[in-house]
Amino acid sequence: MHTRTVTLTEELEHFISDQVQSGNYADESEVVRAALKRLEYEAEHYEERIAALNKALKATRAVLRKETYLNVSSKNWGSALLRVELG
């Protein structure tokens, strides 16, 4: 393995220490490796997630285009609500 020197914020230093102290990781290097593996995974699957979100958005738009919306004034709200609930 290669060794690198990195500068971390105080918050990240505390986070890493907390992860080791809690027993989630054996040492600080393991925490950093896990974080980098997660970053790598997210980068590799970014396009996949965007495609899935776009597919869901298109499906939602299709449903919304088919929905019927009521134009209800305050005068006939009660009767319109009753019609919607009863179908």
Rosetta blueprint (number, residue, H / E / L):
1 M L
2 H L
3 T L
4 R L
5 T L
6 V L
7 T L
8 L L
9 T L
10 E H
11 E H
12 L H
13 E H
14 H H
15 F H
16 I H
17 S H
18 D H
19 Q H
20 V H
21 Q H
22 S L
23 G L
24 N L
25 Y L
26 A L
27 D L
28 E H
29 S H
30 E H
31 V H
32 V H
33 R H
34 A H
35 A H
36 L H
37 K H
38 R H
39 L H
40 E H
41 Y H
42 E H
43 A H
44 E H
45 H H
46 Y H
47 E H
48 E H
49 R H
50 I H
51 A H
52 A H
53 L H
54 N H
55 K H
56 A H
57 L H
58 K H
59 A H
60 T H
61 R H
62 A H
63 V H
64 L H
65 R H
66 K H
67 E L
68 T L
69 Y L
70 L L
71 N L
72 V L
73 S L
74 S L
75 K L
76 N L
77 W H
78 G H
79 S H
80 A H
81 L H
82 L H
83 R H
84 V H
85 E H
86 L H
87 G L
